Amino acid sequence: MLHPTSHPVLLTADTQGNITEFGELEVAGMSNGIFYRPELEDFIALPEGSELFALPGRLPVGWDPVNNEPVLLDQDPYTKEQPVQAAAAFMSPAHTSIFNSAYQTAPKAPRLPLFAYTAAGWHDGKFWVTAFRSDPDKRQDRDQYNQSTVEKRTRKKLKAYRDNRLIQHIGKCCLTYGCPAARNFFLDRWEAPLPSSPDCNARCVGCISLQPSGSCSATQDRITFVPTPAEISEIATTHLLKAENPIVSFGQGCEGEPLLQSDVLEAAIKLIRTKTSKGTINLNSNCSLPDSIARLAEAGLDSIRVSLNSVQDEYYNLYHRPKGYTFSDVKRSIKVMKDRGRFVSLNYFVLPGVTDSEQEFEELCRLIESHSPDFIQLRNLNIDPEWYLNILQFPKKSPSLGIRHWLQSLKNEYPSLKFGYFNPQVNPN
C-alpha cells in the first residue's frame, strides 16, 4: 500500500464547508484527546467513496514541523478575519482509522453526528488519511455499484415481491439510504440483510437507528414490524441459491436486537435449511441471550458477530447500557457457539486511544485466550469522540500502543486469529 513521500499538510474548512489546505502546518492526529504527529506509514490515499466533513464548533489543530509541536488555528489563516473549522474524513467501508482528526472544541459547540472522524491532509495533489485497509473484500466498494443498475434491479424485485413486507423495507434501505448490503441483495450477490426486530434490550449511545429526543439524530429509520418466517425465508433462500459465496445476516443497522425475535428467527432458519444447505446464515447481535443463541445454533445458525465497544465490563456497560443482561451473558454466548463448532466474530468498535489502550489490550488478550473467537472485525466507532470519552470517563493519560502496533501485536500473539471488516463466508459449498 502506497504512503506519501512527505507529511501531508493540514486541512481547514470555512463556514460554508469549503475545505482548503494550509501548507505551513502538517496534519496532526488525535488519540484520546492527545495530539500526535502521524508517521508516513500511518497515511493512505483517501479511499474512493469516502467523504470529507467540516466539523462545526471545532478549531483545527495542526503540527508545526519546525518546533515539533501541535498548533491551534483560531482564525482563517488566509483572511485572518473569518471563522475557521476543523476537517475530517469519513472513510468508505473496509478501512480502519489510526487517528481521529485533531481539533479543539469551542464552548457550546454542537455534538457531532454519528460518523467516524479520521485525520485527513493534503499532499502531492491528493487527500490522505491516517488509516489502513482492513479487508481486501470489495463487496461494498463504490466501484462495484452502478446506480442505474441498482435502481432498475431493485424496482423489478420490489414489483415481483410486492406482498413481502421485508423485501419492501430493504428496498427503502437501498433506494433511500444507499445501504450497501441492501444493494447487494437486489444485485443477487455476496451478503444480504435480514432485519427482523423493531425492539432492543440495549440503549447503545451510538445507536444509528434509534436515538432519544434531543440527542444526536439517528442516521436511518428502524424497521417497525416483525417479519414472518416465510417472509424471511423467501429473501434468504432466493439469495442463497443465486449469489456467489452467499451470506444472509440477521441484525442490521435498521433494527434493534434480533435475539428478541428468536422464535421467529429459529423458525426461519429451519425453513431456509429445508430448501437449501448453501451459504452462511449469520447473526449480527449483542449476543445477550445465550440460551436463544443455543437454539439458533441447533436450528442451523452458522456464525455470529458479537458487537462490543470494549471487553471491559465498565466501559461496555457505559456504552451499550444493557437492559436485563450482562457482559457475562455475552461471553457465555460466545462459548455456546464455540462449543457447537460454530464461527464467532467480534464486531470490535475501534476508537484510537481507547481500543489500543494498554488495559483494553490486556483484557482483549484474556478474552481471546479464554473464548477463542475466530475473527475480529475492525469497525470504526461512529460517534463524536469527545462525547464518547466523556461517557466512558476514560482516563486522559491512559497509555496506548498506537493502532498499528496494537494490531501487529495481536497478530503476533495469536497467529490463527483472523482480522477483517466484513462477515466472512464460513460455510462454502
Phi, psi and omega per residue, in radians:
M1 nan 2.313 -3.066
L2 -1.345 2.509 3.064
H3 -2.117 2.806 3.135
P4 -1.183 2.734 -3.140
T5 -1.450 -0.333 3.005
S6 -2.599 2.980 -2.994
H7 -1.187 2.250 3.045
P8 -1.061 2.666 -3.110
V9 -1.668 2.893 -3.044
L10 -1.142 2.505 2.975
L11 -1.833 2.431 3.034
T12 -2.252 2.854 3.138
A13 -2.292 2.508 3.045
D14 -1.547 -3.092 -3.059
T15 -1.233 -0.256 3.070
Q16 -1.611 0.003 3.122
G17 1.546 0.109 3.092
N18 -1.278 2.280 -3.049
I19 -1.842 2.306 -3.070
T20 -2.362 2.576 3.063
E21 -1.471 2.631 3.071
F22 -2.180 1.792 -2.932
G23 -1.244 -0.207 -3.101
E24 -1.403 -0.266 3.134
L25 -2.222 2.520 3.015
E26 -1.441 2.801 3.034
V27 -1.173 2.425 3.048
A28 -1.910 2.752 3.049
G29 -1.980 2.776 3.126
M30 -2.236 2.386 3.119
S31 -2.494 2.042 -3.091
N32 0.927 0.708 3.076
G33 1.354 0.037 -3.138
I34 -1.839 2.434 -3.103
F35 -1.605 2.456 -3.104
Y36 -2.361 2.728 2.939
R37 -1.669 1.902 -3.135
P38 -1.074 2.643 3.013
E39 -1.447 2.800 3.137
L40 -1.021 -0.603 3.140
E41 -1.197 -0.202 3.110
D42 -1.416 -0.198 -3.021
F43 -1.807 2.473 2.884
I44 -2.306 2.807 3.061
A45 -1.084 2.511 3.138
L46 -0.946 2.081 -3.085
P47 -1.109 2.534 3.061
E48 -0.988 2.372 -3.140
G49 1.598 -0.075 3.081
S50 -1.380 2.930 3.124
E51 -2.264 2.650 3.021
L52 -1.877 2.380 -3.099
F53 -2.104 2.565 2.837
A54 -1.559 2.460 -3.078
L55 -1.877 1.769 -3.066
P56 -1.100 2.393 3.100
G57 1.302 0.237 3.134
R58 -2.134 2.164 3.097
L59 -1.517 2.358 -3.089
P60 -1.232 2.530 3.020
V61 -2.074 2.164 3.086
G62 -1.969 -3.117 -3.131
W63 -2.027 2.180 3.104
D64 -1.453 1.913 -3.078
P65 -1.272 -0.328 -3.135
V66 -1.345 -0.880 -3.120
N67 -1.620 -0.071 3.100
N68 0.951 0.991 -3.126
E69 -2.707 2.748 3.086
P70 -1.285 2.594 -3.132
V71 -2.325 2.321 3.111
L72 -1.584 2.303 2.983
L73 -1.737 2.063 -3.108
D74 -1.870 0.081 3.037
Q75 -2.691 2.816 3.139
D76 -0.998 2.149 -3.054
P77 -1.220 -0.212 -3.102
Y78 -1.747 -0.769 -3.133
T79 -1.574 -0.433 -3.116
K80 1.145 0.036 -3.096
E81 -2.175 -0.542 -3.066
Q82 -1.469 2.657 3.044
P83 -1.120 2.754 3.128
V84 -2.292 2.641 -3.126
Q85 -2.262 2.666 3.024
A86 -1.254 2.823 3.091
A87 -2.237 2.732 3.135
A88 -2.672 2.885 3.102
A89 -1.934 2.430 2.935
F90 -1.873 1.928 -2.949
M91 -1.462 2.654 3.060
S92 -1.164 2.834 -3.117
P93 -0.984 2.746 3.100
A94 1.384 0.247 3.089
H95 -2.227 2.462 -3.064
T96 -2.143 2.407 -3.038
S97 -1.387 2.527 3.046
I98 -1.791 -0.684 3.070
F99 -2.344 2.576 2.919
N100 -1.372 2.807 3.008
S101 -1.027 2.516 -3.111
A102 -1.673 2.208 -3.122
Y103 -2.783 2.931 2.989
Q104 -2.119 2.250 -3.051
T105 -1.518 2.292 3.111
A106 -1.367 2.729 3.063
P107 -1.004 2.462 3.108
K108 1.118 0.354 3.070
A109 -1.159 2.532 3.124
P110 -1.206 2.644 3.052
R111 -1.173 2.436 -3.136
L112 -1.275 2.532 3.093
P113 -1.106 3.005 -3.042
L114 -1.409 1.266 3.017
F115 -2.296 2.990 3.040
A116 -1.743 2.553 -2.958
Y117 -2.167 1.595 -3.056
T118 -1.609 2.450 3.091
A119 -1.063 2.349 -3.093
A120 -2.396 2.571 3.112
G121 -2.521 -3.019 -3.053
W122 -2.277 2.303 3.092
H123 -2.764 2.377 3.012
D124 0.931 0.741 3.031
G125 1.374 0.253 3.118
K126 -2.603 2.824 3.078
F127 -1.480 2.556 3.094
W128 -2.272 2.610 3.140
V129 -2.283 2.667 3.078
T130 -1.498 1.633 -2.999
A131 -2.896 3.069 3.018
F132 -2.531 2.733 3.049
R133 -1.371 2.113 -3.049
S134 -1.732 -0.092 3.107
D135 -2.685 2.200 3.132
P136 -1.297 -0.239 -3.119
D137 -1.040 2.309 -3.078
K138 -1.735 0.306 -2.971
R139 -1.103 -0.337 3.093
Q140 -2.156 0.299 3.088
D141 -1.199 2.518 -3.064
R142 -1.042 -0.636 -3.075
D143 -1.313 0.008 3.092
Q144 -1.560 0.000 -3.059
Y145 -2.179 2.334 2.929
N146 -1.931 2.001 -2.962
Q147 -1.060 -0.674 3.141
S148 -1.148 -0.646 3.074
T149 -1.160 -0.744 3.110
V150 -1.013 -0.849 -3.102
E151 -1.131 -0.724 -3.134
K152 -1.115 -0.816 -3.122
R153 -1.189 -0.625 3.141
T154 -1.148 -0.860 -3.092
R155 -1.145 -0.582 3.095
K156 -1.134 -0.781 -3.115
K157 -1.256 -0.634 3.089
L158 -1.065 -0.661 3.120
K159 -1.211 -0.695 -3.101
A160 -1.228 -0.490 -3.096
Y161 -2.112 0.821 -3.041
R162 -1.149 -0.335 -3.127
D163 -1.613 -0.048 3.122
N164 -1.668 1.868 -3.068
R165 -1.081 -0.579 -3.089
L166 -1.227 -0.710 3.084
I167 -1.114 -0.665 3.112
Q168 -1.129 -0.689 3.104
H169 -1.121 -0.783 3.139
I170 -1.140 -0.538 3.066
G171 -1.073 -0.688 3.085
K172 -1.139 -0.738 3.115
C173 -1.035 -0.647 -3.122
C174 -1.265 -0.909 -2.992
L175 -1.431 -0.507 -3.099
T176 -1.634 -0.789 -3.044
Y177 -1.811 -0.140 -3.131
G178 1.138 0.540 -3.113
C179 -1.039 2.135 -3.116
P180 -1.076 -0.679 3.131
A181 -1.131 -0.707 3.096
A182 -1.119 -0.737 3.091
R183 -1.007 -0.776 -3.095
N184 -1.165 -0.553 3.051
F185 -1.080 -0.818 -3.101
F186 -1.253 -0.325 3.063
L187 -1.646 0.071 3.081
D188 1.020 0.862 -3.126
R189 -2.617 2.690 2.946
W190 1.015 -2.175 -3.028
E191 -1.819 2.315 -3.136
A192 -2.026 2.555 -3.107
P193 -1.536 2.569 3.051
L194 -2.281 1.152 3.118
P195 -1.090 2.433 -2.978
S196 -2.496 -0.210 -2.966
S197 -2.283 2.109 3.042
P198 -1.424 -0.148 -3.034
D199 -1.945 2.816 3.124
C200 -2.557 2.652 3.079
N201 -1.926 0.402 2.987
A202 -2.395 2.846 3.112
R203 -2.246 1.058 -3.028
C204 -0.981 2.326 -3.115
V205 -1.006 -0.679 -3.100
G206 -1.742 0.479 -3.131
C207 -1.041 2.256 -3.066
I208 -1.618 -0.026 -3.127
S209 -2.059 -0.172 3.123
L210 -2.724 2.135 3.096
Q211 -2.305 2.515 3.108
P212 -1.154 2.715 3.114
S213 -1.024 2.348 3.135
G214 1.602 -0.159 3.091
S215 -1.605 -2.942 3.062
C216 -1.207 2.657 -3.074
S217 -1.305 2.463 2.978
A218 -1.203 2.573 -3.064
T219 -1.503 -0.161 3.135
Q220 -2.762 2.849 -3.131
D221 -1.457 2.526 3.101
R222 -1.513 2.558 3.071
I223 -1.012 2.483 -3.031
T224 -1.896 0.077 -3.102
F225 -2.478 2.871 3.044
V226 -1.792 2.016 3.139
P227 -1.192 2.745 3.102
T228 -1.403 2.792 3.037
P229 -0.954 -0.627 -3.132
A230 -1.174 -0.709 3.113
E231 -1.119 -0.740 3.116
I232 -1.124 -0.813 -3.100
S233 -1.095 -0.632 -3.133
E234 -1.074 -0.757 3.091
I235 -1.152 -0.926 -3.011
A236 -1.109 -0.791 -3.095
T237 -1.123 -0.787 3.104
T238 -0.979 -0.775 -3.097
H239 -1.225 -0.802 -3.099
L240 -1.092 -0.550 -3.120
L241 -1.422 -0.440 -3.046
K242 -1.745 -0.648 -2.948
A243 -1.396 2.678 3.022
E244 -1.452 2.333 -3.091
N245 0.802 1.021 -2.948
P246 -1.387 2.588 3.006
I247 -2.350 2.456 2.947
V248 -2.170 2.401 -2.984
S249 -2.296 2.140 2.869
F250 -1.318 2.670 3.073
G251 1.543 1.542 -3.082
Q252 -2.164 2.976 3.132
G253 -1.146 -0.286 -3.115
C254 -1.711 0.432 3.111
E255 -2.586 3.098 3.056
G256 -1.549 -2.334 -3.106
E257 -1.695 2.017 -3.070
P258 -1.115 -0.450 -3.136
L259 -1.106 -0.356 3.082
L260 -1.212 -0.225 3.055
Q261 -2.020 0.674 -3.016
S262 -1.108 -0.538 3.086
D263 -1.094 -0.757 3.124
V264 -1.156 -0.767 -3.135
L265 -1.112 -0.737 3.129
E266 -1.044 -0.830 3.128
A267 -1.105 -0.676 -3.137
A268 -1.150 -0.759 -3.140
I269 -1.080 -0.773 3.119
K270 -1.076 -0.715 3.138
L271 -1.148 -0.735 3.110
I272 -1.034 -0.802 -3.046
R273 -1.313 -0.198 2.971
T274 -1.341 -0.289 -3.064
K275 -1.848 -0.491 3.115
T276 -2.792 2.533 3.024
S277 -1.767 0.072 -3.037
K278 -1.324 2.573 2.938
G279 1.357 -3.071 -3.069
T280 -1.947 2.267 2.970
I281 -1.774 2.053 -3.012
N282 -2.085 2.687 3.085
L283 -2.208 2.038 2.954
N284 -1.594 2.161 -2.893
S285 -2.761 2.824 2.916
N286 -1.423 -0.137 3.032
C287 0.981 0.737 -3.067
S288 -1.456 -0.267 -3.013
L289 -2.155 1.465 -3.051
P290 -1.057 -0.568 3.106
D291 -1.150 -0.645 3.073
S292 -1.195 -0.674 3.066
I293 -1.021 -0.741 -3.138
A294 -1.065 -0.747 3.131
R295 -1.124 -0.725 -3.135
L296 -1.177 -0.647 3.091
A297 -1.104 -0.722 3.104
E298 -1.144 -0.550 3.135
A299 -1.296 -0.376 3.123
G300 2.296 0.193 3.081
L301 -1.137 2.248 -3.063
D302 -1.584 -0.614 -3.023
S303 -2.664 2.748 3.023
I304 -2.246 2.650 2.987
R305 -2.118 2.024 -3.020
V306 -1.639 1.999 -3.126
S307 -1.448 2.242 3.086
L308 -2.783 2.478 3.101
N309 -1.551 -0.406 -3.079
S310 -2.761 2.670 3.048
V311 -1.737 0.188 3.041
Q312 -1.755 2.213 -3.046
D313 -0.870 -0.809 -3.055
E314 -1.025 -0.868 -3.081
Y315 -1.318 -0.577 3.054
Y316 -1.038 -0.841 -3.084
N317 -1.164 -0.650 -3.113
L318 -1.191 -0.526 3.123
Y319 -1.548 -0.896 -3.046
H320 -1.378 -0.445 -3.141
R321 0.792 1.100 -3.057
P322 -1.146 2.583 3.092
K323 -2.024 1.823 3.045
G324 1.502 0.237 3.047
Y325 -2.593 2.948 -3.137
T326 -2.257 2.980 3.098
F327 -1.135 -0.438 3.049
S328 -1.088 -0.628 3.075
D329 -1.131 -0.676 3.114
V330 -1.070 -0.806 -3.141
K331 -1.153 -0.570 3.104
R332 -1.188 -0.599 3.078
S333 -1.105 -0.691 3.081
I334 -1.047 -0.789 -3.137
K335 -1.101 -0.701 3.120
V336 -0.998 -0.807 -3.138
M337 -1.191 -0.779 -3.120
K338 -1.130 -0.652 3.113
D339 -1.097 -0.422 -3.134
R340 -1.725 0.191 3.093
G341 1.264 0.402 -3.113
R342 -1.703 2.997 -2.999
F343 -1.666 2.395 -3.117
V344 -2.234 2.154 2.985
S345 -1.910 2.564 2.953
L346 -1.756 2.147 3.044
N347 -1.558 1.535 -2.891
Y348 -1.700 1.935 -3.071
F349 -1.307 2.065 -3.025
V350 -1.682 2.197 2.948
L351 -2.353 2.067 -3.089
P352 -0.942 2.350 3.132
G353 1.680 -0.416 3.095
V354 -1.821 -1.006 -3.128
T355 -1.018 -0.682 -3.082
D356 -1.692 0.259 3.060
S357 -1.169 2.659 -3.077
E358 -1.068 -0.724 -3.120
Q359 -1.158 -0.748 3.124
E360 -1.118 -0.714 3.098
F361 -1.033 -0.795 -3.135
E362 -1.100 -0.715 -3.135
E363 -1.227 -0.631 3.078
L364 -1.117 -0.721 3.107
C365 -1.044 -0.711 3.120
R366 -1.097 -0.718 3.134
L367 -1.158 -0.732 3.120
I368 -1.054 -0.766 -3.096
E369 -1.237 -0.550 -3.100
S370 -1.562 -0.441 -3.012
H371 -2.161 -0.176 3.004
S372 0.909 0.941 3.001
P373 -1.071 2.699 -3.086
D374 -1.571 -0.420 -2.867
F375 -2.720 2.495 3.013
I376 -2.141 2.166 3.080
Q377 -1.645 2.139 -3.028
L378 -1.628 1.505 -3.073
R379 -1.775 2.238 3.062
N380 -1.125 2.387 3.102
L381 -1.381 2.063 -3.127
N382 -1.483 1.674 -3.077
I383 -2.933 2.719 2.987
D384 -1.096 2.008 -3.023
P385 -1.011 -0.745 -3.112
E386 -1.183 -0.676 3.094
W387 -1.054 -0.785 3.140
Y388 -1.084 -0.817 3.137
L389 -1.076 -0.645 3.111
N390 -1.193 -0.689 3.124
I391 -1.097 -0.743 3.139
L392 -1.324 -0.266 -2.984
Q393 0.902 0.804 -3.020
F394 -1.279 2.344 -3.115
P395 -1.024 2.234 -3.047
K396 -1.170 -0.468 -3.108
K397 -1.915 0.500 3.118
S398 -1.158 2.162 -3.127
P399 -1.095 2.469 3.130
S400 -2.310 2.764 -3.089
L401 -1.539 -0.379 -2.915
G402 1.542 2.383 -3.004
I403 -1.036 -0.771 -3.115
R404 -1.129 -0.758 -3.138
H405 -1.195 -0.657 3.094
W406 -1.006 -0.841 -3.106
L407 -1.171 -0.760 -3.138
Q408 -1.123 -0.621 3.103
S409 -1.124 -0.707 3.093
L410 -1.128 -0.736 3.137
K411 -1.130 -0.666 3.123
N412 -1.203 -0.681 -3.064
E413 -1.330 -0.591 -3.045
Y414 -2.278 1.341 -3.031
P415 -1.103 -0.379 3.136
S416 -1.504 -0.230 3.131
L417 -1.340 2.328 -3.119
K418 -1.789 2.701 -3.127
F419 -2.280 2.596 3.110
G420 -3.057 -2.668 -3.099
Y421 -2.308 -0.593 -3.062
F422 -1.837 2.851 2.995
N423 -1.168 2.172 3.130
P424 -1.400 2.685 2.992
Q425 -1.311 2.043 -3.054
V426 -2.009 0.032 -3.140
N427 -2.314 1.000 -3.072
P428 -1.192 2.438 3.063
N429 -2.804 nan nan
